[in-house]
Amino acid sequence: MPNAKSLCRTRPHDQFMHRPGFTLVELLVVIAIIGVMVGLLLPAVQAAREAARRMSCSNNMKQLGLAAHNYHAAYNQLPVQGAGSTISEAQNANQSRCWSTNVRAANMRLNIMVGMLPFMEQQALWEQISNPMVNTFSATPPVFPAMGPTPDRAEYDPWVTEIAALRCPSDPGVGAPALSRTNYIACMGDSWWDSHFGPRDVRCHVTNQTNAINSRASMRGVFVTREKTGFRDILDGTANTIMLGENMTDLGNQDIRSTGHSRPNEFSALRDNPRLDRDTPGRIDPLNPRRWADTSGFTFNTLGIGMRWADHYLTHFFTILPPNSEGSIPLNAANRYVFTTSSHHQGGAHVVFADGSVKFITDSIEAGNGRTPIVWSGGVAPTSTPGAPSPFGLWGALGTRGNKEVLSGDF
């Protein structure tokens, strides 16, 4: 039997001195297991982040729909796509046309977002725009008029102000050549013919009879360029008519969804075949169908859609080709863009209906035959004459405000 003295010599930590530790192999196995788990979890984390960004984008668009409704409640009309001050003939008596590069009014180029600013918690920015502002950048003109100059003037501070409520968190685009970007634009319907000026004269902005006839036939969306519209004009029902949509901005990667090419005088060809660019060999990269081919047959327009937040030339889309399809520029000019809605979200893009609801429209929505001529004043029966049902299926019908097309089921 051990005595007390021998028990006292036993130290408490002796029992741990010969316990084996981890071997190098065991440690490597544990590290490998952790690496595999991280690899499995990372896509889930990225998907969760995109889901959060998509929800934030949807909330932004919901607020814009609410702002449009509040604007309508205040003024009994929707904001105008193509608004702002004009240059009168009296100011340009020595000009052959009512236009001058020296007098810099907004020239009816402001979009719906400018008028909606007070209703989307941007009252301070609205106060800057709606009042004259001293030009501290250059001496010409010494003072910018109320409603500002044309929205391509970088020396006018409001036009280069980044508005968080107009940006989708999934779009990483930033900086030049844009002034300040927007990811939310107006729906102009299922036909683009004469949509760049609407019923007005090209320069004087007075009503032009020919333009009025052409735009009345083709401008079938919620917004009509430089004309007042309201909920009373949406005969198809506000729950069935798209008012706003989402768009990508150009990242300089020749993406067919966010930028287009400039090629002279393809008005008629694109009018009669909206898929002209896809059907013409050499325009879209066959190895990467989301990218324009690198050819010398055309030049890329580096401005792209959504690259100036206040400019109506760059902030509208048409329900002709389905979401995330290619955009086109049928003339070498900055005011003729034929784009659909697009986004960095997987599989589609958000739209705002005229009742204020936000829905996600997939790329696979039924969109008829994209090679059918658009509706215009000289269109051929039965598909492209004025008043004809949209030739672009459900997608086209959702873009028209008063075409009396019955929608069945959900989309």
N, C-alpha and C positions, 0 to 999 in steps of 0.2 A: 504493500500500500504506500503510495507516495506520501512523503511528509509535507508539512506546510512550507518548508524551505524550498523544496523542489517546485512546488506550485507557484511560489512567488517568482521563481526564475523564468516562468513561461510568460513571454511578452504578447500582448493582445494582437499585434500585427504579424506575428509569425505565421499565422494561418493563411495570410494572403501572399506570402513571399513566393510560393511556387505555383500560383494560379496562372495558367497559360493565357497569352494575349491574342490579338488578331494577327493572322499571318498576312503577308503581302498579297497573296492570292485572294484571300477573303476581302481585303480592303478594295482590291481592284474590282471584284464582283459587285460589291456594294456601290461603288462609283458608277459602274456600268448600268446597274439597275436604276440609279437615280437619273442618269443620262437618258435612258429609255423613257422613264416616266415624264421627264421634262419635254422630250420630243413628242410624246403623246398629248401632253397638256397644252403645248404652245399653240397649235391650231385652234384649240377650243378657246384659249384666251384671246387670240386674234379675232375669232368669230364673235366673241362676246363684245369686244371693243367695237367692231363694225356694227353690231346690233345696236349698241349705244349711240354710235354716230348716226345710224339710220333713224333712230327714234328722235334724236335731236334735230335732224333735218326735217322730219315730219312735223315736229313742233314748230319749227320756223315757218313752214308753209301754212300751218294752221293759223298762226298769228297774222300772216299776210292775208289769208282769206277773211279773217275777222276785221282787219284794217280796211279791206275793200268794202265790206258790209257797213262799217261805221262811216266810211266816206260816202257811201250811197245814202245812208240815213241822214247825213248832214246836207248833201247837195242834190239829192234826188236823181243822181246819175252816178255811173261808174267813172273812175279817173280816165283821162283820155290818153291813148297811146299815140304820141305825136303832138305834144302841147308846148306851151311856152310863148314868149313874145315873138313878134314878127318884125320884119324890115319893110317899112311902107315905101310906096313909090315916091312920096314926097321927099324922103330922105335920100333917094337915089335918082333924082331927076335927070342926072347926066348919064345914067346907066341904060343900056338897051333892054335889060331885063331887071326885075326887082331883086337885085342881089348885089351885095358889096362885101368885099373881104375886109374893108376898113371899119364898117359898122358891125359890131359883133353881138347881135341879139341871139337868143336861143334858137330862133328860126324854126319854131315848131318841131324841134327834135327831141323834146324831153319825153320820157316814158311814164308809165303809170306809177312807178315807184316814187317819183318826185312828189306828186300830189298826195301820195299816201303817207309821207313822212310824219305829219303830225299825229297820225292814227297808229303809228308803230313806235311810239316813244322816241321820236327823233325831232322833237320840237326845236331844239337849238339849231340843228342843221337846217331845218326849214326856215327859220328866221334869217339865217345867213343868205339863203337862196332867194327868198321873197323880198329882200331889201337890196338896194344898190350897195356895191362893195368897192372900196378903193383898190385899184390894181397896183400892188406893191412889187409885182414881178417885172413889169415893163411899163412904158409910158403910153402904149396904144392898146386899147383905149385907157384914158386916165381913171375912169370909173366903170366898173361892170354894171350894166343895168339890172333892175329887179328881174328875177328868174334866170339871171346869168347869161353867159355867152353860149355858143354851141358846145355840146358836151364832150368835144374832143380837145378842149383848151386846158392843158395841164397846169397853166398858171392860175386857174380859178380853183381855190382850195376845196370847195365842196365836191368837185368832180374827182378829186384824188383822195377823198376821205373813205377809208375802209369801213363798211357797215357790217357788223357781225351778224345782224339779223338777215342779211342777204347772202350769207355764205353757208354752204353745206360743209360740215366737218370732215366729210370723206374726200373733199376736193383739195389737193395740196397746192393748187396753182397760186402763185403770188408774184408780184413784181412786173416789170416791163416785159413786153410792150404794152401791157394793160395800164390804164390809169387807176382804176379801182374796180374789182371784179364783182359780178353777181352770179349766183347759181339759180336764180328764180326769174322766170320770164313769162311774158303774156302769150296766151293762145290766140291765134288769128284765124283759126278755122282750117278747112281742108283744101284751100286753094290760095296760091300766092300771087296770081296775076294782078298787076297794078296795085299790089299791097304796099309798095314802098312810099307812095305819095297819097294814096287814097283818092278821094274825089277832088283834090285841090290841083291847081296849076303847079308845075314843077318849081317855079321860082317865086311867083307873086303870092301863092297860097290863097288865091281866091278860087271859088268854085269853077271848075272846068267841066263843061258839059260832057265831053268825051270821057274824061277820067271818071266822072260821076257815074256814067252808065256802066263803064267797065268794072268799077269797084263795087257797085251795087250787085252786080251779077256774081262776083267772085269772093268778096269779103263776107264770109258767112259765119265768122266766129263771134265770140263775146265782144271782142274789141275790133273796132274799125279805125284805120289810121286817120288821125286828125278829125274824128267825128265823135259826137256824144252817143253813148249807149247806156242802157240801164237794164234792170231786171225785167222791166216790162217788155223788152225786146226778145227775151229768151223764151220763145214759144214752146220749145221742146221740154221745158222744165229745168229748173236750176240744178236738180239732182242728177240730170242726165247730160250736162253740158260742161266741158272743161273750161276753166277760166285762167289758171296758171299752171306752169310746168317747171320741171327741173332741167338743168343743163350742166354739162361739164364745161370747164374753161381750158384753154389751150395750154399744154405743158411743153410745147416745142418739139413734140415727138411725131408730128404729122398724123395724128389720130383723126380718122374720118368722121368721128362724132363731134369733135370740138372745133375743127378748123376746116376750111374749104380751099379751093383753088380758084384762081382768077383766069378766066378764059373769055375772050370777047365774043359777044353776040351768039350765045346759045339759048336765048330766051325761048324761041319757038321749039327747039329740040327738047329742052328740059320740060317745057309745058306739055308736050305730047308724050313724053316718057320720063317720069320722075326717077326711074332707075337708069338714066342715061350714063352716069358715071360707072355704075357697076357693069353695065352691058358693053362699055367701050374698053377693049383690051388695053392694058398698060397703065390704067389710071389707079387701080387698087392693087396693092401688093398681093400676088397670089399665094405667097408663103405666110403672109400675115394679113388676113382680111380686115383687120381693124386699122390698117395703116395705108396711107396713100403711097403709091409707087414713086420711086425717085426718078422722075423723068424730066426732060426739058420741055415737054409739050405745054406746061402751064407753070405758073408761079403760085406759091402758097401765100394766102392772105394771113399775115401774122397776127392780125387783130382777133379773128375768131369770134365766136358767139359768147356773149356775156363779158366781154373784155372792157366795157365801159358801163358802169352800173346805171347811169342816167340816160343813155342814148337809145332811143327807140329803134334805130337802125340795127342794133346788135342785141336786142332783148325781146325777141319774139320767136315763136315756133309754129309749125303747121302739123296738123294730124293727117299727113299724107303717107309717109313711110312710117313703119312701126318704131317704137322707142329704140334708141341706140343704133339707128341706121345712119348711113352716110349723109353729110350735108353738102350743099352745092352753092356755088356763086355763079349765076348764069351770065354775068357781065362783069367786066373789070371795073368795079365800082364798090365803094364802101357801104352802100345803102341797099344792096340787094342780096339778102342771105336767105337760103331756103334750107332750114334745119328742122329736125324733129326734136323731141325731148330726149335727154340722155343723162346718165349719172355714173358714178363709180360704185354704186350699189350693185350687188350681184343680181343679174337677170331682169332688170327693168328700171323704172324711174317713178318718182312721185308726181302726182298731179293734184291740183286743187279744183274741185267742182264749184260751180257758181253758188251752191248752197252753203259753201264753206267747208265741206267735208274733204278730207285728204285720203287718197287711195293710191296704192302701189300698182302700176300698170306694168305687166310683164312684156318682154320682147316678143312673146309668142301670141299677143292679142290678135284676133282676126282683123286683118287690114286689107282685105280684098286683093285686087291685082295692082301691084305697085307700078305696072307699066301702062296703066290706063291714063289717057290724057286727063288733066285736071279740069274742073268746071271753070268756064270763062265765057265772056259775052259772045264770042264767035265759035263756041264749042259745037261739036258734032253730036247729034242724037245717037243713041239714047243716054249715053253716060256723062257727057261733058257739057250739055246745054244748061243755061241758067235754070235753077229750080230743080234740077235732077237730083235724085238721091245720091249721097256720097258714093263715089266709085271705090272708096277705100274702106269698105266694110264697117264693122263696129267702131274701129278706131276713128275713121273719118266721121261717122255719125256722132260720136261723142264731142267732136270739135265744132259742130254746126249748132247754131243757136235757134233756128226756126225752120228746120227742114222737114219737120213732122215725120221723122223716122221713129218707129216704135221699137223700143229696146225690150228684149225679153231675157229673163235670167240675170245672173250676177256676172261680173267680169273682174 
